[in-house]
Amino acid sequence: MKNTFLLILAAACIFLNKKLYAQESEEVNTLLDSNSINTETIGFFIVPTVGLTQMDGSTTSLLNVRAGISLKDEISFGAYFSTALNEINPESETIANVYMDYWTVGAFAEYTLLSKKVFHLSFPFYAGYGEVQMDNENGDAGLGEANFLQIEPSALLEVNLHKNVRFNLGGGYRFIGEMDYRNFNQSDISGLTAYIGLKIGLFK
């Protein structure tokens, strides 16, 4: 009886040991497969850019800053912020000593073609929300503001100055959604913008 019990106990131990080994060697199924996420192909960057455009007949300088991540140095996405650097004086404005402020914020997606070449092309596409408002030297001029949606497809020539620094030069066209403010509307502040800037980051 004792020997029979020992044989059964030994067989149970062998069975459990095989079962535990099989469970350890079996891969866990998950919704997100870690093997499909290759961090070696993910980079990140920041792009400070200066732009020049026209808004309601007034020459406007813009500061555009965007930051994001890139996949295989080809597809990128992230967020941006753009604002006027100078006081904008719309031609249609009838009140003296006021100027217009402009800013927009949103997201972007970008496709970069042949990034390993010294000279290559990049195509950022912006989509965001913005505001214009008339101000004076005391701040708010009491003339309200207007908000709008904006998209801007653009194209840039990029030059690899260093493995972590790229110079870019190009332009885009700003499309403003329906908006009426003071004596102008969306067609008066939509338009072409010329850009020059640097892309700084870890490109993979």
trRosetta pair geometry for C-beta under 8 A, 3 or more apart (Angstrom, degrees):
i j d omega theta_ij theta_ji phi_ij phi_ji
1 4 5.7 -53 -150 33 31 112
1 5 6.5 32 152 -20 64 104
2 5 5.7 -55 -153 34 32 112
2 6 6.5 30 152 -18 66 105
3 6 5.7 -54 -148 36 34 111
3 7 6.4 35 153 -21 66 105
4 7 5.7 -55 -150 35 31 112
4 8 6.5 30 153 -17 65 105
5 8 5.8 -56 -150 36 31 110
5 9 6.3 31 152 -19 66 108
6 9 5.6 -54 -146 38 32 112
6 10 6.3 33 155 -20 65 106
7 10 5.8 -53 -146 36 30 111
7 11 6.4 30 155 -18 64 107
8 11 5.8 -56 -148 37 30 111
8 12 6.3 32 153 -21 64 106
9 12 5.7 -54 -148 35 31 112
9 13 6.5 33 153 -21 64 105
10 13 5.7 -53 -149 33 32 112
10 14 6.5 31 153 -18 65 104
11 14 5.8 -53 -149 36 32 110
11 15 6.3 33 152 -20 65 107
12 15 5.7 -55 -147 36 32 112
12 16 6.2 28 157 -16 67 107
13 16 6.0 -56 -145 39 29 107
13 17 6.2 31 155 -22 64 109
14 17 5.8 -56 -147 35 28 113
14 18 6.5 27 156 -17 63 106
15 18 6.0 -58 -153 36 29 108
15 19 6.3 28 151 -21 64 110
16 19 5.5 -56 -146 36 33 114
16 20 6.2 31 157 -18 68 105
17 20 6.0 -54 -146 36 28 108
17 21 6.4 28 154 -18 63 109
18 21 5.7 -57 -148 38 30 112
18 22 6.3 32 154 -22 65 106
19 22 5.8 -55 -150 33 29 111
19 23 6.6 27 152 -18 63 106
20 23 5.7 -55 -150 35 33 111
20 24 6.4 33 153 -20 65 106
21 24 5.8 -55 -148 35 32 111
21 25 6.3 20 158 -12 66 111
22 25 6.1 -62 -145 42 28 104
22 26 6.2 32 156 -29 65 109
23 26 5.8 -53 -144 28 30 112
30 33 6.4 153 70 -83 93 45
30 34 7.4 43 57 -21 142 85
32 36 7.7 -126 -178 55 65 113
32 37 7.2 22 167 -30 105 126
33 36 4.3 72 84 0 105 109
33 37 7.6 166 94 -8 60 83
34 37 5.9 -62 -154 38 43 104
38 41 4.9 50 100 10 107 108
38 42 7.6 165 99 -18 59 89
39 42 5.3 -56 -151 28 51 116
40 204 6.4 -165 159 180 52 142
41 71 6.0 36 132 -165 103 62
41 72 4.6 -11 -172 -72 114 69
41 204 5.5 -172 -143 117 28 117
42 69 6.0 -7 -171 -179 95 117
42 70 7.2 152 -157 77 47 51
42 71 6.3 -18 -101 -102 66 60
42 204 6.5 19 59 50 22 138
43 69 6.7 157 85 -162 44 64
43 70 4.5 -13 63 57 97 102
43 73 6.0 38 14 -75 141 78
43 201 6.1 97 158 140 106 116
43 202 4.9 -155 -149 101 89 71
43 203 4.8 47 -153 -120 167 30
43 204 4.3 175 -56 11 102 87
44 67 7.6 23 179 -180 93 88
44 68 7.1 -153 -144 110 68 34
44 69 4.9 -35 -96 -104 77 69
44 70 7.1 -173 -80 13 26 78
44 201 5.5 -144 104 -157 49 116
44 202 5.8 28 46 45 71 95
45 67 6.8 -161 99 -143 50 60
45 68 6.6 -8 58 60 80 64
45 69 7.9 143 17 -106 71 26
45 70 6.6 30 1 -17 113 116
45 76 7.5 -31 38 -139 119 141
45 199 5.5 10 177 -179 137 91
45 200 6.4 152 -156 80 81 39
45 201 2.7 -79 -99 -42 75 155
45 202 7.3 -152 -69 33 70 48
45 203 7.0 28 -66 -70 120 82
46 65 7.1 -4 -176 -171 95 91
46 66 7.4 173 -154 92 52 44
46 67 4.3 -13 -106 -101 77 97
46 199 7.8 168 84 -152 34 53
46 200 5.6 -20 62 64 81 92
46 201 6.4 147 12 -69 56 98
47 64 7.8 -15 112 115 95 90
47 65 7.0 163 84 -152 56 46
47 66 4.9 -6 55 60 104 87
47 67 7.2 -178 17 -77 69 48
47 168 7.4 -3 -151 26 120 141
47 197 5.8 76 176 130 85 136
47 198 7.0 -168 -142 92 61 45
47 199 4.7 -16 -99 -103 98 73
47 200 7.4 167 -85 19 46 67
48 63 7.5 -25 -163 -167 86 90
48 64 7.7 145 -160 85 40 53
48 65 5.2 -10 -104 -105 66 87
48 197 5.7 -165 101 -154 49 113
48 198 6.3 9 58 51 83 88
49 63 7.6 142 80 -162 53 45
49 64 4.4 -23 69 69 104 99
49 65 7.3 178 23 -79 72 39
49 66 7.6 3 7 11 116 94
49 168 7.3 -44 -105 77 113 115
49 195 5.1 1 177 -165 126 110
49 196 6.9 157 -156 78 78 30
49 197 3.1 -69 -103 -53 71 150
49 198 7.9 -169 -79 27 63 46
50 61 6.7 -19 -171 -171 97 96
50 62 7.0 147 -164 79 47 57
50 63 6.3 -24 -105 -102 64 59
50 64 7.6 179 -86 23 16 80
50 85 7.7 -5 -138 -24 94 150
50 195 7.2 151 80 -150 41 59
50 196 5.8 -19 62 63 89 82
50 197 6.3 156 14 -76 60 87
51 61 7.1 147 81 -164 55 47
51 62 3.8 -13 61 59 106 110
51 63 7.7 -157 21 -64 83 15
51 64 5.7 49 -16 -10 118 117
51 82 7.6 2 21 -149 137 119
51 193 4.6 6 -176 176 127 115
51 194 6.4 152 -155 77 68 45
51 195 4.8 -27 -96 -93 86 74
51 196 8.0 160 -86 19 43 61
52 59 7.2 -12 -168 -170 91 93
52 60 7.4 152 -156 82 45 52
52 61 6.0 -19 -100 -106 68 63
52 62 7.4 -152 -63 19 23 84
52 193 6.9 152 69 -158 37 67
52 194 4.9 -14 55 57 93 99
53 59 7.8 155 87 -155 34 51
53 60 5.1 -27 71 66 81 100
53 62 6.3 23 12 -15 112 121
53 174 7.0 29 -144 4 156 135
53 191 5.8 136 -172 94 106 110
53 192 6.6 -174 -127 96 89 49
53 193 4.1 -36 -73 -101 118 81
53 194 7.4 175 -68 18 65 65
54 57 6.7 6 -177 -108 108 13
54 58 6.8 144 -157 68 65 36
54 59 6.1 -38 -100 -97 70 47
54 60 6.6 144 -114 14 17 93
54 191 5.4 -70 64 126 85 165
54 192 7.8 33 24 57 93 75
55 58 5.5 -30 69 61 74 91
55 60 4.9 32 7 -22 108 143
55 88 5.6 -13 72 -156 127 137
55 90 6.9 -66 123 -93 87 84
55 100 7.3 -124 116 87 133 141
55 102 6.7 -141 -95 -51 173 157
55 188 7.1 67 -176 136 59 77
55 189 4.5 20 -143 -125 95 83
55 191 7.2 -155 -82 28 53 131
56 88 7.7 89 49 163 104 113
56 90 3.8 2 103 -138 142 92
56 91 5.6 -155 150 25 83 80
56 92 5.7 -85 -169 11 124 102
56 93 7.9 85 131 -23 144 89
56 100 7.8 75 40 11 133 160
56 184 4.8 -61 -100 -97 128 163
56 188 4.3 36 -87 160 81 114
56 189 6.1 -22 -30 -70 86 77
57 90 6.9 91 48 -160 91 49
57 91 3.5 15 58 -21 145 128
57 92 7.7 130 20 -21 122 74
57 188 7.9 -39 -11 -165 77 99
58 88 4.9 123 105 -164 144 74
58 89 4.9 160 -111 61 137 59
58 90 5.8 -89 -12 -84 127 34
58 91 6.7 -171 -43 -33 82 75
58 100 7.7 144 53 38 155 118
59 86 7.9 9 105 70 77 147
60 84 5.5 -66 -166 -128 108 107
60 86 6.5 -159 -140 56 52 102
60 88 5.3 5 -99 -100 109 109
60 102 7.1 10 -160 36 146 143
61 84 6.9 99 73 -163 56 64
61 85 4.1 -51 101 51 106 115
61 86 5.0 80 32 -6 102 107
62 82 5.6 6 -178 -174 117 103
62 83 7.0 156 -151 80 72 28
62 84 6.1 -50 -99 -101 66 46
62 85 6.5 -172 -102 -8 12 93
62 102 8.0 -60 -103 94 98 118
62 193 6.6 -18 26 -149 142 133
63 82 6.9 174 88 -147 49 55
63 83 5.7 -12 57 60 93 78
63 85 5.4 99 -25 -65 98 105
64 80 6.4 -1 -173 -175 89 118
64 81 7.5 174 -149 89 49 43
64 82 4.3 -6 -104 -103 80 97
64 195 7.0 -43 39 -124 137 119
64 197 7.5 -86 71 -63 96 152
65 80 6.7 165 89 -153 45 68
65 81 5.5 -6 59 58 91 87
65 82 7.7 175 21 -79 57 52
66 78 6.0 120 172 91 90 117
66 79 6.8 -169 -146 99 73 37
66 80 3.6 -27 -95 -97 95 96
66 81 7.7 170 -79 19 55 53
66 108 5.7 -12 -146 24 143 144
66 124 7.3 128 59 -146 170 148
67 78 5.3 -131 101 166 44 146
67 79 6.5 -8 58 59 77 76
67 80 7.8 155 15 -87 55 55
68 76 5.2 107 104 172 130 97
68 77 5.4 -158 -165 102 138 29
68 78 2.0 -129 -83 -32 98 129
68 79 6.9 151 -76 14 89 50
68 108 7.0 -113 -44 70 147 96
68 110 7.5 147 65 17 151 118
69 76 6.8 -174 94 -144 36 74
69 77 7.0 -13 57 60 73 66
69 78 6.4 136 8 -72 56 103
70 73 5.4 51 137 -101 135 37
70 74 7.1 131 -180 33 101 36
70 75 6.9 150 -157 81 66 41
70 76 4.1 -31 -98 -91 81 95
70 110 7.9 -52 -103 76 96 111
70 112 7.5 -4 -141 13 131 133
70 201 7.7 107 4 123 121 150
70 203 6.7 -4 64 -127 147 71
70 204 7.5 163 89 42 103 77
71 74 6.5 -53 89 55 70 83
71 75 4.8 -12 52 64 105 94
71 76 7.4 -173 14 -77 68 46
72 75 7.2 41 50 22 91 81
72 204 7.2 -74 -115 104 28 78
73 112 6.4 -72 157 78 66 137
73 115 4.5 -136 146 77 112 158
73 116 7.6 93 106 -53 145 75
73 203 4.8 65 -106 -175 119 95
73 204 5.9 -171 -39 71 100 37
74 111 6.9 -3 166 -153 68 65
74 112 5.6 -135 -134 60 35 85
74 115 6.7 -133 -80 -9 59 126
75 109 7.6 -21 -169 -171 82 93
75 110 7.5 147 -161 81 39 58
75 111 6.2 -13 -104 -105 62 68
75 112 7.9 -142 -58 22 23 80
76 108 8.0 3 112 111 94 95
76 109 7.1 153 88 -162 57 47
76 110 4.1 -14 63 60 105 105
76 111 7.8 -165 25 -70 78 25
76 112 6.8 49 -7 -15 114 109
77 107 7.0 11 -175 177 92 103
77 108 6.7 -175 -144 94 54 55
77 109 4.8 -13 -100 -106 92 69
77 110 7.1 -176 -73 18 44 75
78 107 7.1 -175 104 -151 28 71
78 108 6.1 -10 63 56 68 89
79 105 7.5 11 179 -177 100 86
79 106 7.1 -164 -149 112 71 28
79 107 5.6 -48 -102 -103 61 61
79 108 7.3 141 -121 14 12 82
80 105 7.0 -172 94 -146 58 51
80 106 6.2 -8 56 65 88 65
80 107 7.2 132 14 -128 83 12
80 108 5.2 50 -18 -19 122 120
80 126 6.0 -58 47 -124 149 113
80 128 7.0 -97 71 -60 97 143
81 103 7.4 -8 -174 -172 85 103
81 104 7.6 172 -153 91 45 50
81 105 4.9 -5 -109 -107 75 89
82 103 6.7 165 92 -155 56 57
82 104 5.0 -2 59 58 101 89
82 105 7.5 -173 24 -75 65 47
82 128 7.9 144 23 62 106 161
82 130 8.0 -34 70 -103 99 121
83 101 8.0 -18 -162 -175 95 88
83 102 6.9 158 -153 95 51 63
83 103 4.2 -7 -104 -107 86 93
83 104 7.8 -176 -73 24 52 55
84 87 7.9 103 134 -94 127 16
84 88 5.7 -65 -157 -34 160 113
84 100 7.7 75 16 107 169 78
84 101 6.3 -163 44 -153 123 49
84 102 4.4 81 -28 50 118 93
84 103 7.1 -104 5 -65 75 63
87 99 3.7 -27 -174 -173 101 163
87 100 7.7 117 -176 44 60 49
88 99 5.8 129 58 -180 47 89
88 100 4.1 -53 81 65 109 95
88 101 7.4 169 26 -74 108 18
88 102 6.2 40 -5 -10 151 113
89 93 6.9 -113 -173 39 60 133
89 99 5.7 -54 -77 -118 67 84
89 100 7.3 173 -80 11 20 91
90 93 4.4 104 72 -23 96 103
90 100 5.6 59 -25 -20 104 138
90 182 7.3 124 77 90 155 143
90 183 7.5 160 129 63 132 97
90 184 6.0 -119 -164 -14 141 142
90 188 7.5 53 -145 148 115 132
92 182 6.9 138 109 120 109 108
92 183 3.7 -151 153 98 116 117
92 184 4.9 149 45 -53 149 97
92 188 7.0 -37 -4 -148 137 160
93 98 6.5 -134 175 78 142 107
93 100 7.5 -157 -58 -43 142 107
93 134 7.2 144 -125 -113 131 128
93 182 6.4 -5 -102 159 76 150
93 183 6.6 -175 -80 32 36 117
94 183 6.9 96 -18 -29 97 144
95 98 5.1 30 101 10 107 130
95 134 7.6 76 62 176 128 149
95 141 7.6 140 111 168 146 142
95 143 7.5 -155 32 -79 154 143
97 136 5.8 42 135 -136 87 111
97 137 7.3 -48 176 -10 103 100
98 134 4.9 23 165 -180 128 107
98 135 6.7 157 -160 79 80 29
98 136 5.0 -59 -104 -77 70 87
98 141 4.9 34 -124 -99 120 164
98 143 7.1 56 -161 -5 156 146
99 134 7.2 156 81 -150 23 65
99 135 6.0 -30 67 65 75 81
99 136 7.4 126 18 -99 74 41
100 132 5.6 -5 -173 -170 113 101
100 133 7.0 147 -153 74 65 32
100 134 5.7 -40 -94 -94 67 60
100 135 7.5 131 -116 17 18 79
101 131 7.8 6 106 109 95 91
101 132 6.8 163 82 -151 55 49
101 133 5.0 -13 54 60 102 86
101 134 7.8 -178 13 -90 77 13
101 135 5.5 47 -22 -7 110 123
102 130 6.9 13 -173 176 77 123
102 131 7.5 -180 -142 90 42 51
102 132 5.2 -7 -98 -101 77 82
102 189 7.4 -177 -115 -160 139 138
103 130 6.1 -172 98 -146 45 86
103 131 6.0 0 57 52 82 85
104 128 4.8 109 165 104 100 130
104 129 6.7 174 -151 88 76 31
104 130 3.2 -37 -94 -85 88 112
104 131 7.7 168 -80 14 57 55
104 150 5.4 -39 -138 42 148 145
105 128 5.4 -172 95 -165 27 129
105 129 6.3 -22 63 61 73 78
105 130 7.3 144 12 -86 56 64
106 126 6.2 104 79 -180 121 84
106 127 5.3 -136 157 100 141 47
106 128 2.1 -136 -18 -94 133 89
106 129 6.0 136 -73 9 101 63
106 150 7.4 -154 -13 67 149 90
107 126 7.7 163 90 -150 38 56
107 127 6.0 -13 64 63 80 88
107 128 6.9 160 19 -78 49 82
108 124 5.3 -3 -179 -170 130 101
108 125 6.2 156 -156 77 75 46
108 126 4.8 -30 -96 -97 99 63
108 127 7.3 157 -91 19 48 66
109 124 7.5 156 85 -152 36 55
109 125 5.3 -12 61 56 82 101
110 122 6.1 8 -179 179 113 100
110 123 6.5 161 -154 81 63 49
110 124 4.3 -23 -99 -97 103 67
110 125 7.0 -179 -81 15 50 68
111 122 7.2 173 89 -154 44 56
111 123 4.9 -7 57 55 89 104
112 115 4.7 43 135 -71 124 110
112 120 6.7 58 179 128 88 125
112 121 7.4 174 -152 98 53 49
112 122 4.5 -13 -106 -108 80 90
112 123 7.7 -170 -76 20 39 66
112 158 7.3 -15 -140 19 108 150
113 120 5.8 -165 87 -178 67 99
113 121 4.7 6 48 64 114 92
113 122 7.2 -160 18 -78 71 42
113 123 7.7 47 -16 -8 102 102
114 117 4.5 11 146 6 108 121
114 120 4.5 -157 88 -124 85 119
114 121 7.5 53 43 29 95 74
115 120 5.6 -161 -100 90 32 165
115 122 7.9 58 -95 -79 92 100
115 158 7.6 -9 -128 85 72 141
115 160 8.0 104 173 -69 64 118
115 203 6.8 -145 154 -178 135 136
116 120 7.8 89 43 -50 34 148
117 120 4.7 126 66 -62 101 104
117 160 7.6 171 106 -3 36 124
118 159 6.4 7 161 -153 74 70
118 160 5.2 -111 -135 41 49 101
119 157 6.7 -13 -163 -174 91 99
119 158 7.5 153 -153 82 43 52
119 159 5.8 -12 -98 -102 66 74
120 157 7.8 153 82 -157 29 57
120 158 5.4 -24 69 64 78 98
120 160 7.7 41 12 -30 106 99
121 155 6.7 -18 -166 -169 107 93
121 156 7.0 145 -159 80 57 52
121 157 6.3 -39 -101 -104 66 53
121 158 7.0 153 -112 15 13 88
122 155 7.6 151 82 -158 47 48
122 156 4.6 -20 65 64 94 103
122 158 5.1 52 -8 -24 117 125
122 168 6.8 -51 44 -125 130 130
122 170 7.9 -147 65 -7 82 157
123 153 7.4 -8 -177 -169 94 86
123 154 7.0 168 -156 86 52 54
123 155 5.4 -14 -107 -105 78 68
123 156 7.5 -169 -77 22 33 75
124 154 5.2 -5 66 61 86 107
124 156 6.9 32 4 -5 99 119
124 172 7.5 -56 77 -82 94 136
125 151 7.4 -6 180 -171 86 95
125 152 7.4 172 -157 86 46 51
125 153 5.2 -11 -114 -107 86 67
125 154 7.3 -178 -85 23 41 71
126 150 7.3 -10 118 117 106 95
126 151 6.5 162 90 -157 65 46
126 152 4.3 2 54 53 111 96
126 153 7.9 -154 27 -66 69 26
126 154 7.2 32 -3 -2 101 113
126 172 7.5 52 15 176 114 161
127 149 7.9 -4 -171 -178 78 96
127 150 7.4 173 -149 93 38 55
127 151 5.0 -5 -103 -106 74 84
128 149 7.5 173 96 -155 35 59
128 150 5.4 -16 67 63 78 95
128 151 7.9 148 20 -86 59 43
129 147 6.9 2 -179 -175 94 105
129 148 7.5 165 -156 87 55 40
129 149 6.0 -36 -102 -105 63 60
129 150 7.3 163 -95 20 14 86
130 147 7.0 165 89 -153 43 61
130 148 5.5 -21 65 64 89 85
130 149 7.8 135 20 -116 81 13
130 150 5.2 24 1 -8 123 130
130 176 7.8 -76 56 -124 130 97
131 145 5.5 12 -173 169 107 128
131 146 7.0 159 -151 83 62 44
131 147 5.1 -27 -96 -100 80 71
131 148 7.5 160 -86 20 34 74
132 145 6.5 171 87 -159 44 79
132 146 5.4 -5 56 57 91 92
132 148 7.7 18 0 5 96 117
132 179 7.9 101 24 158 117 144
132 181 5.8 159 82 78 118 169
132 189 6.9 -138 -62 -73 149 170
133 140 7.3 -46 160 -123 126 79
133 143 7.6 146 -170 77 66 89
133 144 7.4 -131 -131 120 84 37
133 145 3.7 -30 -92 -104 98 103
133 146 7.6 178 -74 21 59 59
134 141 4.8 -61 120 47 92 134
134 143 4.2 -7 60 64 125 137
134 144 7.9 38 31 59 97 52
134 145 7.9 -163 15 -91 61 62
134 182 6.7 87 -40 -58 132 140
135 139 6.1 -71 -153 176 106 28
135 140 6.1 -61 -116 -99 79 28
135 141 5.4 172 -139 -21 20 96
136 139 7.2 -7 61 48 64 26
136 141 4.4 100 -15 -89 96 99
138 141 7.8 116 61 -88 92 57
143 182 6.8 22 165 -79 126 108
144 181 7.7 -152 102 -143 103 93
145 181 7.4 -19 -179 -130 33 132
146 179 5.2 109 156 -171 127 108
146 180 6.9 -156 -124 79 145 35
146 181 3.5 -110 -15 -73 144 124
147 179 7.5 -147 88 -116 30 117
148 176 5.2 9 152 -169 149 95
148 177 5.0 173 -172 57 87 87
148 178 7.5 -169 -130 73 97 34
148 179 4.1 -43 -85 -62 120 138
148 186 6.5 151 -137 -102 145 102
149 176 7.7 137 80 -164 48 49
149 177 3.8 41 56 -5 88 143
150 174 6.3 -17 -164 -166 115 90
150 175 6.7 152 -155 80 60 55
150 176 5.5 -22 -101 -106 88 59
150 177 6.7 -115 -65 -4 43 86
151 175 5.1 -10 62 59 83 109
152 172 4.7 62 168 148 102 132
152 173 6.6 -174 -145 81 72 39
152 174 4.8 -17 -98 -101 111 60
152 175 6.8 -178 -79 19 54 72
152 193 7.5 -4 -156 28 136 127
153 172 6.2 -177 97 -149 37 94
153 173 6.5 1 60 47 79 87
154 170 6.3 114 167 117 97 119
154 171 6.4 -142 -146 120 92 32
154 172 2.8 -48 -89 -82 100 110
154 173 7.6 174 -83 12 66 52
154 193 7.7 -45 -104 70 122 101
154 195 7.0 34 -169 5 142 141
155 170 5.2 -137 102 -171 56 136
155 171 6.9 0 56 60 75 60
155 172 7.3 150 12 -84 53 68
156 168 4.4 9 176 -173 131 114
156 169 6.6 135 -157 65 79 27
156 170 3.5 -135 -105 8 51 143
156 195 6.8 -55 -99 82 106 124
157 168 6.8 158 79 -151 45 61
157 169 5.3 -21 59 65 96 83
157 170 5.7 150 7 -66 66 99
158 166 4.9 7 -172 171 109 126
158 167 7.0 151 -156 79 55 47
158 168 4.8 -22 -98 -96 75 88
158 199 6.8 -18 -133 17 123 134
159 166 6.4 156 72 -162 42 72
159 167 4.5 -12 55 58 102 99
159 168 7.5 -174 17 -76 70 41
160 163 7.5 24 -174 -93 111 34
160 165 8.0 114 -163 86 51 54
160 166 5.6 -36 -100 -105 48 89
161 165 4.7 -47 69 103 109 101
161 166 6.3 169 12 -109 84 28
161 167 5.5 80 -37 -18 118 97
162 165 4.1 40 46 37 105 98
163 203 7.1 -146 172 48 68 105
164 200 6.4 32 150 -159 85 66
164 201 6.5 -160 -161 72 75 29
164 202 6.6 -14 -121 -88 98 47
164 203 7.2 -179 -111 7 46 92
165 198 6.3 -25 -162 -168 91 110
165 199 7.3 146 -159 79 41 56
165 200 5.6 -4 -106 -106 73 74
166 198 6.9 144 77 -163 49 58
166 199 4.2 -10 61 56 104 104
166 200 7.9 -159 28 -67 68 38
166 203 8.0 65 -29 -42 122 148
167 197 7.8 168 -156 94 52 36
167 198 6.1 -33 -102 -104 53 68
167 199 8.0 -136 -53 19 10 78
168 195 7.1 -10 117 119 100 108
168 196 7.2 173 93 -149 60 39
168 197 5.4 -12 60 65 98 78
168 198 7.2 165 16 -97 84 18
168 199 5.9 61 -21 -20 122 104
169 195 7.1 176 -147 95 35 68
169 196 5.3 8 -108 -109 77 77
170 194 7.7 -166 112 -152 27 58
170 195 5.6 -9 67 58 65 101
171 192 6.0 6 177 -173 126 96
171 193 6.1 169 -154 87 77 50
171 194 4.9 -37 -95 -104 103 51
171 195 6.1 167 -92 11 40 83
172 192 7.4 160 86 -151 37 55
172 193 5.4 -10 59 57 81 98
172 195 6.8 33 0 -17 96 124
173 190 7.7 31 171 174 82 89
173 191 7.1 -102 -149 154 70 20
173 192 5.6 -34 -101 -94 72 60
173 193 7.6 171 -94 15 24 77
174 189 7.6 -62 112 137 129 71
174 190 5.5 -160 100 -147 80 55
174 191 5.9 0 50 53 100 46
174 192 7.6 -167 12 -77 82 10
174 193 5.9 62 -27 -18 110 115
175 190 5.7 24 -123 -135 35 119
176 179 6.0 -62 152 19 115 126
176 186 3.9 -162 99 -154 107 93
176 187 7.8 -138 58 -54 110 25
176 189 5.6 50 -28 84 158 94
176 190 4.7 -131 12 -69 94 88
177 186 6.4 -122 94 -115 22 146
178 185 7.8 -27 -159 -176 55 109
178 186 5.9 -98 -120 -22 23 143
179 185 6.0 155 87 -163 63 65
179 186 4.6 111 38 -65 89 90
179 189 8.0 -37 77 42 134 121
180 185 4.9 -23 -99 -104 64 93
181 184 6.4 -16 69 68 77 75
181 185 7.4 141 22 -100 64 42
184 188 3.8 -85 -166 54 117 158
184 189 6.8 97 136 -29 131 93
185 188 6.0 108 54 6 47 102
186 189 6.7 -79 -153 49 36 87
186 190 5.9 42 156 -32 75 109
187 190 5.8 -47 -135 27 32 114
